[in-house]
Each structure stands twice: as structure tokens, then as C-alpha cells.
């Protein structure tokens, strides 16, 4: 069975500090992992994905994520947070049945000035 | 990235009426589109997979007669909420991908806020 866990409902960070939003996954076979961001009353915007290759994936708006196979994790990171990064972040895995995305519960990121 | 649009962005209707939501891929063709429902402060719940030229595949617990899906062309899928009731009020989001493979990025529409009075 495929699943994604985001253990933190909310992450608070000061502007300019590094941020991490955690994600762990469970999947049969090779994982295809994605991060999306959602602003209020909007759809999801694609940030980045891991398919294969380098474990460190760079994406939009200065975000990156590190794939760790041994820890089955795919944490989202950014070296210096901006207030405008405040939003809801979703981790997702595409499973063996490639037509389906399995989403985590979401993590609300609050970046304070 | 690819652009997916939804129309309308917001709709308010009376109980018992039907509401149609359109999802369009603007700059690519999508043989498959997905419909999700999102409750406040919750994650996305996959409702169904919309397949161009064939019947949609519904997730367990989703009433196919309640949520009618039509994928008439490679750029358009519609979701019709029939005989809507207040409990159908939600945020409905569609997604589509251009590659058709399991590594394909899904691009999401901006969502439709449905309020049933």
C-alpha cells in the first residue's frame, strides 16, 4: 500500500531562517515523490519532484528536497525563509498504480517577519 | 509549467439543483484527469479518475450517480454534482498531466468552491 505522512501539522519559522517540512513515505517499488504548495482558496502549485538520480532535488522558489531511501523520507527545505512562503505544503507519492497520487495531510508553514 | 483551468471558481446553488464544473488543460492534451475534493484544513481526497473517451473510475465510497464525470475531449473534463445538498459543499480541484506516464507531474486547477444552501 502507498502512503505519505507529514508528521507536523504546522511549522513556524522566522524570516531568513532555514526551514524544513518533513515527509515520510511508504510505497511498493520505486517511489515517485512530489511537493506541492497551496495558497488559500487556490489549487496546488508544483514545487519539485524526485523520480531518479541525485538525491537532492531543486525546485521552484528556492525550495529543494532531499530523498533519503534508508529513512524513506523526502523532506522539503529552503535555506532562507520568506514571509511569502507561508502556505500549506503537501507531499505526495505516486504509487505502483501510476494513475494515483497519494497525498499527505499537509503542513501549514508560518513564516514570521 | 502546464496550465489547468477550472470554471467556475465559485458557485452558490440551492439544494436539489445540479452544478457542472469544467476542467481544461490549456496548453497540453490530457488523456487522464483527476477530480479531488478538499474539506477545510484537510488534504485532498481523490474522487475519481477521468479517462478521455471512456467511463470514469471512481474511488471507493464516491457515488458515481451523484458525481457525474464526462471527459469528452483531450482538453476538457466536467464534473456534475447532481441534486446537490449542503453536505456536498466543498472545494473541488482537478488535475491533469501531459506525459501520461507514472513519472508525470500533475498540474492542478485553481479549484471551485461549491456552496449549497
Interface residues (C-beta under 8 A of the other chain):
Chain A: X32 X34 X36 X41 X42 X43 X44 X45 X46 X49 X51 X90 X94 X98 X99 X100 X101 X103 X104 X105 X106
Chain B: X1 X4 X6 X32 X34 X41 X42 X43 X44 X46 X49 X57 X91 X93 X95 X101 X102 X103 X104 X105 X106 X107 X108 X109 X110 X111 X113
